[in-house]
Amino acid sequence: MLKRRRLLFSLLAILPVIAIFAFVRVYPISEILRLSLHKWDILSKKKPFIGLRNFQELLGDRLFHEALFNTSIIAFGVLLITIPLSLVIAALIFHRTRSRFAAFYETAVFIPHVVSLVPAAMAWKWIFDARLGPLNAFLSIFGVKPMSWLFDPVLSIICVIVLCSWQALGFAVLIYLVGFKSLPVSVYEAAKLDGASGRQSFWHLSVPMLKPITLYVSVVTLVSAFNVYAQVYVLASDAQGAPGRQVRVLVLDMLENSFRNYRVGYAASEAVVLLAIVLLLTFVQFSLLRDKRAPR
Amino acid sequence: MSTEIEKHSREVGDRTFKARATNLGIDLFLGLFGLLMILPLVLLVANAFKTPQEMLSWPPTVIPAQPTLANIEAVLADTPLLRWIFNSFSFALLSAIAILITSTIAGYILAKFPSRAMSVLFAIILATAIVPFEVYMIPLYFQAQSMGLLNSVWGLLLGYLVMSFGIFLIRQNVIHSIPDELLEAARIDGAGEIWIFIRIVVPLLRGALGALFVLAFFQAWTAFAWPLIVATTKDSYTIEVGLALFQTGFTVDLGRLSAASAIVLVPSVALFVFLRRNFVQGVASTGLKE
């Protein structure tokens, strides 16, 4: 009797949440898979099933290739900057935990991660600006000629990488700090007794022991960088109000196909590619973790 | 013998001196690095109060020589900036409340009423957590459209009603901080399930709920792609969308852009510094997923 009442309570309580969850998560995810197999245009009435033809078209789509290429470069660029830098910064902050400035270090590194994307991107847009920006003014001290950072196809990707790394760094440092706090103190004391220097214990103790954290941070950083959009929208738009002409990324290409060209099914197939990339990265993370736990 | 001791004490002295010097070096480096990290934002806020001439000066001044409010007045006259801030604020607040409610209920039930169905449910929630929002926002857009919710805060809210990670976070907290015996004792005393949930479970989760609230609020506050497609009329823009579209305009100068950005940045940075503990706790717990 009592048990049945409890069961009834649990079902009644969770049912509305399940309904909402199904409506705003499970259903749209299944829809994106279904749409990707259909020729689903907003304008035409008929929306026939066409199998994998959307994906076949993606293979020959120059704009999609450009978007996929740019996005990958940005994602791995951000990874290459963020991971080593955040590991070092976190190690130094952890070393100075008892310093009275520790709270300032943590806050200063973390603020770029929480501020609104668009105002932050605007700050960088000004910094990179060819005529008004302080970057060119600064570089001219060393005799470097002014460059139009945001209008050159290669330089503008570098700008996006800098902006995204600046934002991603705080999150990575924070997670690494949690990692450092969980490492066993006794191992470090033993190493110190054996005469290991701080740098040695960093390389031979911290780095290997933090490998699972590094994997986790890498995957989170990569996944969020593959979804880059706002940063590109602000940085690489010109005065004519044509956002993203300079740097085409996956989300931008997807939204353009869906809402400017009205090709929703085709855009859905791009979303499926994005999903596949994310799943692959997560899978790599888990399999590397399992490798580590297996006996050597 | 005495020289041995002297030598030893000198070595120890050397070492502490060296350690102090290293620490000072590290402090210097970290302090400089921290300042560099916030410098772009500081300069942006400073630019908001500068005259057009001063904005071009090199090196850029942190404190304007002739502070002016002209930029801020101009941007408030040009754009419905306060309306956008209000939209963002209500969206973020409602989203945080919705996520708090759904996560608390689901997290508690999944933790304390185990059954095979609940395990399957939890697995589904975890699996969808991997899928980025950008992947399924197009179908979600058509759902909002068919419900007539476009260009309203309710349409924005549709995408941010639940948070897989929030459910996970609350479930972990219930498992760690609420013993079964406590619930059993309350039941023996004749307490109803709803009473137990509101009077015992929710107060015990205060810390986690605070962290989740801040996390959810900032997630909605900084959302970009979803508001960009859902809100397409000037009155329904969130601050992020409004600013992004405003900055592509022809006649917009740097002073106004900086002023608009500063109006958004200053309160959100202040709010963050104020809630820092909660936020750090929330984000840090995302790292403990495994």
Chai-1 contact restraints between the chains, C-beta under 6 A:
chainA,res_idxA,chainB,res_idxB,connection_type,confidence,min_distance_angstrom,max_distance_angstrom,comment,restraint_id
A,F9,B,E193,contact,1.0,0.0,6.0,A-B,restraint_1
A,S10,B,I109,contact,1.0,0.0,6.0,A-B,restraint_2
A,S10,B,F113,contact,1.0,0.0,6.0,A-B,restraint_3
A,A13,B,I105,contact,1.0,0.0,6.0,A-B,restraint_4
A,A13,B,I109,contact,1.0,0.0,6.0,A-B,restraint_5
A,I14,B,A106,contact,1.0,0.0,6.0,A-B,restraint_6
A,I14,B,I109,contact,1.0,0.0,6.0,A-B,restraint_7
A,V17,B,T102,contact,1.0,0.0,6.0,A-B,restraint_8
A,V17,B,I105,contact,1.0,0.0,6.0,A-B,restraint_9
A,V17,B,A106,contact,1.0,0.0,6.0,A-B,restraint_10
A,I20,B,L161,contact,1.0,0.0,6.0,A-B,restraint_11
A,I20,B,V162,contact,1.0,0.0,6.0,A-B,restraint_12
A,F21,B,V162,contact,1.0,0.0,6.0,A-B,restraint_13
A,V24,B,L161,contact,1.0,0.0,6.0,A-B,restraint_14
A,R25,B,T128,contact,1.0,0.0,6.0,A-B,restraint_15
A,P28,B,Y136,contact,1.0,0.0,6.0,A-B,restraint_16
A,P28,B,P139,contact,1.0,0.0,6.0,A-B,restraint_17
A,P28,B,L140,contact,1.0,0.0,6.0,A-B,restraint_18
A,I29,B,V131,contact,1.0,0.0,6.0,A-B,restraint_19
A,I29,B,Y136,contact,1.0,0.0,6.0,A-B,restraint_20
A,E31,B,P139,contact,1.0,0.0,6.0,A-B,restraint_21
A,I32,B,Y136,contact,1.0,0.0,6.0,A-B,restraint_22
A,I32,B,P139,contact,1.0,0.0,6.0,A-B,restraint_23
A,L92,B,I26,contact,1.0,0.0,6.0,A-B,restraint_24
A,L92,B,L30,contact,1.0,0.0,6.0,A-B,restraint_25
A,R96,B,I26,contact,1.0,0.0,6.0,A-B,restraint_26
A,Y105,B,L30,contact,1.0,0.0,6.0,A-B,restraint_27
A,Y105,B,G34,contact,1.0,0.0,6.0,A-B,restraint_28
A,A108,B,G34,contact,1.0,0.0,6.0,A-B,restraint_29
A,A108,B,M37,contact,1.0,0.0,6.0,A-B,restraint_30
A,A108,B,I38,contact,1.0,0.0,6.0,A-B,restraint_31
A,V109,B,M37,contact,1.0,0.0,6.0,A-B,restraint_32
A,I111,B,I38,contact,1.0,0.0,6.0,A-B,restraint_33
A,V114,B,F218,contact,1.0,0.0,6.0,A-B,restraint_34
A,V114,B,F272,contact,1.0,0.0,6.0,A-B,restraint_35
A,V115,B,L265,contact,1.0,0.0,6.0,A-B,restraint_36
A,S116,B,T222,contact,1.0,0.0,6.0,A-B,restraint_37
A,S116,B,E240,contact,1.0,0.0,6.0,A-B,restraint_38
A,S116,B,V264,contact,1.0,0.0,6.0,A-B,restraint_39
A,L117,B,T222,contact,1.0,0.0,6.0,A-B,restraint_40
A,L117,B,F224,contact,1.0,0.0,6.0,A-B,restraint_41
A,V118,B,E240,contact,1.0,0.0,6.0,A-B,restraint_42
A,V118,B,L243,contact,1.0,0.0,6.0,A-B,restraint_43
A,V118,B,A244,contact,1.0,0.0,6.0,A-B,restraint_44
A,P119,B,S261,contact,1.0,0.0,6.0,A-B,restraint_45
A,P119,B,V264,contact,1.0,0.0,6.0,A-B,restraint_46
A,P119,B,L265,contact,1.0,0.0,6.0,A-B,restraint_47
A,M122,B,L257,contact,1.0,0.0,6.0,A-B,restraint_48
A,M122,B,S261,contact,1.0,0.0,6.0,A-B,restraint_49
A,A123,B,P40,contact,1.0,0.0,6.0,A-B,restraint_50
A,A123,B,L41,contact,1.0,0.0,6.0,A-B,restraint_51
A,A123,B,L44,contact,1.0,0.0,6.0,A-B,restraint_52
A,P134,B,P60,contact,1.0,0.0,6.0,A-B,restraint_53
A,A137,B,W58,contact,1.0,0.0,6.0,A-B,restraint_54
A,L174,B,V283,contact,1.0,0.0,6.0,A-B,restraint_55
A,I175,B,G287,contact,1.0,0.0,6.0,A-B,restraint_56
A,V178,B,A284,contact,1.0,0.0,6.0,A-B,restraint_57
A,V178,B,G287,contact,1.0,0.0,6.0,A-B,restraint_58
A,N227,B,P132,contact,1.0,0.0,6.0,A-B,restraint_59
A,N227,B,E134,contact,1.0,0.0,6.0,A-B,restraint_60
A,Y229,B,A225,contact,1.0,0.0,6.0,A-B,restraint_61
A,A230,B,F224,contact,1.0,0.0,6.0,A-B,restraint_62
A,Y233,B,A244,contact,1.0,0.0,6.0,A-B,restraint_63
A,V234,B,A244,contact,1.0,0.0,6.0,A-B,restraint_64
A,S237,B,T248,contact,1.0,0.0,6.0,A-B,restraint_65
A,G241,B,T248,contact,1.0,0.0,6.0,A-B,restraint_66
A,V251,B,E134,contact,1.0,0.0,6.0,A-B,restraint_67
A,S258,B,I138,contact,1.0,0.0,6.0,A-B,restraint_68
A,A267,B,I138,contact,1.0,0.0,6.0,A-B,restraint_69
A,A271,B,V135,contact,1.0,0.0,6.0,A-B,restraint_70
A,L274,B,V135,contact,1.0,0.0,6.0,A-B,restraint_71
A,L275,B,V135,contact,1.0,0.0,6.0,A-B,restraint_72
A,V278,B,P132,contact,1.0,0.0,6.0,A-B,restraint_73
A,T282,B,I130,contact,1.0,0.0,6.0,A-B,restraint_74
